[in-house]
Every structure is written in structure tokens, then in C-alpha cells.
Amino acid sequence: MDTHIDWFEKFRQSDNFEQLKRQPIAYFCSEFAISEYLQIYAGGLGILAGDTLREACDQHIPMVAVGMFYRQGYFHHEIDKGEVVSHHRLHISAKEAGLTQVTHLDGSELLVPVPVEDRTIYLRIWRVNLGTVSLYLLDSQVDKNNTEDQNITERLYVSDRRIRILQEMILGVGGARALELMHIKPSVYHMNEGHSAFLSLGLAQSTMKSEGVSFEQALEKARKKLVFTNHTLVAGGNENFALPLTESVFSSLSKEMGVPLEQMVALGRVEGEDMFSMTTLALRVNRRANAVSKIHARKAAEVWPDHPMIAITNGIHLRRWDRQYRSGDCWRRHKHNKRSLLATIEARTGQKWGEDELLIGWGRRVVSYKRPLALFGNLARFKALATRTDKPIRVVMSGKAHEGDIEGAGYLRQLDDLIEGELKGTIVYLSNYSVHVATQMVAGCDIWLNTPYVGFEACGTSGMKAALNGTLPMSTKDGWIDEVDLFGIGWKLSDMYVSESCLDELEYNIAPMYYAQDHAAWERLMSNGRELIQSRYSATRMLRDYIEKLYFPQE
């Protein structure tokens, strides 16, 4: 029997499990990738959150999750004549997404009041039934709100900083109040990234009311129930707001709680700067925090030396991502998955490639530290390699730049120039990266390329999904890759000379092995990667680590 499955069987007989049945884990996140019908996610953070909920269901762990209902989801973009065109074309139907509105016992509407700025915003609660786990989504589209406030929860990760901080007040303070109104009393509150850090204020206010204690005492009681997962060291991934904006948003809550505004703001104030940091707040109010890989924990200790993090490397929900379905005959299953991906590429781009041609995939957020164009650093050499008639190389890329990210949009324009110019017929770009696109790519590509600057990736779970499906990694030693020996699984890239390293591996190792008459060596690498992910990088192992190291640590 799998050791982790065996562990969960024993855990379900423990006193801690009995406690969770009465007081479940509350998992807060700004985005969740649950289904294609509910596109309220932007990328890796939401996909991890979705995998976590699925694993909790599989293991019958009592858990509730809290997020927001973004009716327009995350923005879509396409490259049109060299320009990146962004648009919000979704309008998610609550009914089609399987949402049920939470009401009072008598059927009347249950609304959650959240004080912001100089007024109160009211929230509707929607429930997604995932089996043993319920996901609750907060929605400001309520008639009692003015038109502007009704639109606060319309879109995920808007560039408007005022709307962003209002969304985070809704998630944190509103989420705490929503659970209280539903008479759910969690034993642990898990903040998945800093977006939900205002949860600490919501819990403190509730404790002040119920126990008549001071703000400081209430915050200390809240701290004992709060745990925090940090996912990035990159500034853009750690939400910061100008102090005047933060003070304005806090004003009503400050009066309601009877806590001086400066005392509340001080909790997240960045030392030496006129900025309020959600990550700083989360680090100051948690009982325990974790990084998402071993190298991430080491780097985090350099950035936040006063806030040590334990390392709990991310894992993936195996059943969700496995397109091999069973062990053995990896090559045949991989060919089937590759044909499916090639059919999608042809349908969406018009480019037709052969299933026996070496196919490299790159799919993730388009941002500078991931070096999206590293493979083309020496364009002449890459072109010479890729266009060899006996060993052709094809590349499929996908991913979004965040809304308002000028640099990321610039990479996409450069990529389009290559696709329409010197590398026409050799590379394609699939717009609107999604769970569906990612599933096809990680299962259908032959090589999964990952080129971040070492120390910036944090984890990089797309590589886990690829290896699970027999797609071989070619990566710098960052995130989870730093924890494994790639010999016998894939190929390690130089961090300093990443472009030349990519081309050297392709020319001297990868292409010769792939195009050999005997595929035995390639198949061995496929099987080795698959076994590694199944044994060490599943969400089953990750959830066990959460329980043992975050939720119920032996302190």
C-alpha cells in the first residue's frame, strides 16, 4: 500500500481528525482552478489550490475553502498583427458553473457586511459542492451595493490598485465573517499566499466581540489558528499598496473595531517605506509559515530573516493530471497524447506537424525571470538545428502576461515576430493558456522546457505534471528540480549560459536519443520521471505535510 494513503487511513482514526470533523480547515485563496466552467483562476496559484481541494476530497479531510466569484474571470489575450490584445469576454453563469446560493434557514438572502472606506459593502455567498469539501465564493453583485461596488468582484487581478485592495478586504474580512454567519468554526485557517492576509483582522474583530478582549489579545488568539503559504519572492507576486490608500480602505473597519488606524496599518507596513505589504502582514500574524520548495525556503530566509519558513514542496493531484492512466507502455500512451496536442495545434494555428518530430513545450506565465525566449538566444544556431530535415525540432509555447505587464507583453510581441518571421513553421503560440491547454501540453510534448533564473521559480509544478506523463524535463536547477538528480530523468541547464546550454543539450544529447531507431533509452527516462512524481511529488504527500507540519505540528 502507498505509504501516504496508509498514513491517511491512520490519521482518520486520530483525535486531530475528530477535531477537524467539528472544526474543519479553512483554506483561503484568491483563485481556484476547479473546472473549465468556473474560470476564476489566472495560473499556478489557482491550479495548486484546485489540486489541494481535490486531494482533501479524496482523503476525506474536513475542509472548507473561501474565494471570490469573478463573473468575468481572468482576462484573455491574443496576438493580433504583432500587438497583444486583452479582453474580458467571459460572463460566468452561476447555474452553469454549479453554484448554489447560501441562504438563511428560512430561505431568505444571507448577506455579509464588510466595512470599507466610508461605507459597507454587502456580499452574497455561493457554494460549490466538491464532495467532502465546500468552496464558498464571495460576490459583491448585490442590489444593496452601488454600481461601482457591485463590480468589485467582477474580474480577477485587475490592475486598478484600489479595486485590488478592496477585493482583498472582501476575501479576508468578508471571508471570516461569511464563515461565522454560516456557523462554521475552523480550527485552522490556511492563507494560501498573502492575498487573504486581512483574514487576521476579521478573526481579531470576532474575538474582540465574543470575548471582550483587546485588539492585541484578539490578534494573538487569531495567530494561533493562522498558517501561511508563500509562493514567490518576486516583488510582483507580493501585493503592496500605498499607505494613503490602505488607510482610506481601513477607515470604517478601524472605527468599527475601535482600533487606531495607525495601529492597524503598522501590521503590514514595510520598514523604511510608505507601503503596506500583504506578505508582510501574513508573515507577522501567522503561527507557522511554509515555502513551496527547499530552495525557496533557503532564499526566503535571506529575504525575510525574521520570519523562518519550513519547506513543504508543492505536489500535484495525480488523477487530475495523469494522461498515461497506468504504468507501462509509456511510449504508446505518449504518442496518443501527442496526436491529440498536434490536432489542437493544427486547429488553432493551421500548423501541421508530424507525430515523429521532436516537440518542445513551454507553458507558464510570461514574465522576465522565467526567461521565455531563452531557447532563441542564439537564433541562427537554433534555426540551423531546428530545420534539419533528419532531426527537426518543433516548439509550442503558451502563457499569459499579467494585465498591465508591459515587459511581458513585449516578450509576446517578440515571440510573434519569430513565429511570423525567421522561425515560421518551427514554433507556434497557443493563446489563452488554461487548464485544458496545459493538460494537453504537459501530456503531448516530448520535452518540457523550464528556464527561470535559479532562486526565482519557487516550485514550478508544471514540470511535475509533464514528468508524470512521460514528458522529459530540460530545466535549470530551480524549484523542485533543485531537489532531484536529473540524470536518468532529463537534462540540467546552466543558469548562467542558459541559451547555449539548451542548444548543446538538444544537439548532442536530446535529438540523437529521440531520433535513435531504438527508443529504449528514451522510454527509460519517461518511466523514471513518472515514478519519481508518483512517489515524491503528489498532492497526497503535500497534504500530509500540511497536516503534520502546518496544521498539527509537534511543537
Secondary structure, DSSP 8 states (H G I E B T S, - for coil): --HHHHHHHHHTTSHHHHHHHHS-EEEE-S-EEEETTEEE--SHHHHHHHHHHHHHHHTT--EEEEEE--TT-S-EEEEETTEEEEE------TTTTTEEE-B-TTS-B-EEEEEETTEEEEEEEEEEE-SSEEEEEEE---TTS-HHHHTTTSSTT-S-HHHHHHHHHIIIIIHHHHHHHTT---SEEEEESGGGTTHHHHHHHHHHHHH---HHHHHHHHHTTEEEE----SGGGS-EEEHHHHHHHHHHHHHHHT--HHHHHHTTB-TTSSEEEHHHHHHHH-SEEEESSHHHHHHHHHH-TTS--EE----B-HHHH-SS-SSS-HHHHHHHHHHHHHHHHHHHH-----TTSEEEEEES---GGG-TTGGGSSHHHHHHHHT-SSS-EEEEEE----TT-HHHHHHHHHHHHHHHTTTTTTEEEESS--HHHHHHHHHH-SEEEE---TTS-S--THHHHHHHTT-EEEE-S-GGGGGS--TTT-EE--STTHHHHHHHHIIIIIHHHHTSS--HHHHHHHHHHHHHHHHHSBHHHHHHHIIIIIIS---
